[in-house]
Amino acid sequence: MDPIETPSPEQLAARMPAAAKDDLLEWDTSGDLPAYLGRVVSQEIPIENILNPDPRIQITDDKPLNEYFLLRQVGLSWH
């Protein structure tokens, strides 16, 4: 129940394979991966800003409804 610690941009860059680094920087003109990652992680949106403030409305994953929505609507099921 502890929050997940977000690694620093330098730690993220150090953990990435070379091909992933190249892919990320393909469209970035600076060539500075930690700076690029810093810009990305600095734009995190707190979950409190997204969730409905009404405490009666809860998000759960015990009955997911988004997977195979169209197939369920036309009557196909695998259970």
N, C-alpha and C positions, 0 to 999 in steps of 0.2 A: 504494500500500500504506500510505498515511497515513490515520489516523483522520479521520472527518468531524467538523469542529468544530461543536458545537451553538451556534446563535446564542442570544443573551440573550433573555429574554422581551420586552424593549423592542424589540430588532431584529425578532423575530418579529411583534410587533404592528405595527411600521412597514411591514412587507412585505405585510400582509394587505389585501385589498380591503375596502371599507366593508361590503359585504353579508356577508362572512364574519365580520367583527368583530361585526356585529349578531346573526348567528346564534349565535355562541359565547356571547355575553353574554345571550341571551334568557332563560336560566334562572338566571343568576348575579345575585344582588341587589347586589353591590358596584359593578358598572359599571366596574370597573378591569381592563381587558384585560391589561396586563402582569402584574398580580398573579395573575389567573386562569391565564395561560400559565405563570407561575412555579410555580404549584402543580402543573400538569400535568407540566412537564418535570422537576420535582424528584422525581417518582415513577418515574423510569427504572430499569429492572431490568437490571443488568449481564448481558451474554450468558453470562458464566461461571457465573452462578447457574442458568441454564436448561439449558445443554448437559450431556449425559451426561459424567461425568468419565473414562470409559473411552476412551483415545485410539484404540482400534480402531474406535469408532463415530464416523463422520463424517457431517456433513450436507453434501450436494452438491445441485446443481441441474441436473446433466447428464442426469438421467432422471426428470423430475417425474412423479409418479404420482397426484397429487390432482386434476388437472383431468379433468373428464368421467369420473369414476370409474364412475358408474352406467352410462353408455353403453358403456364398455369391458367392463363385467361382462356386459352383455346381447349382446355381440358386435359392436357397431357401432364402426367405426374409419374414420379419414380418411386413413390412410397406406398 
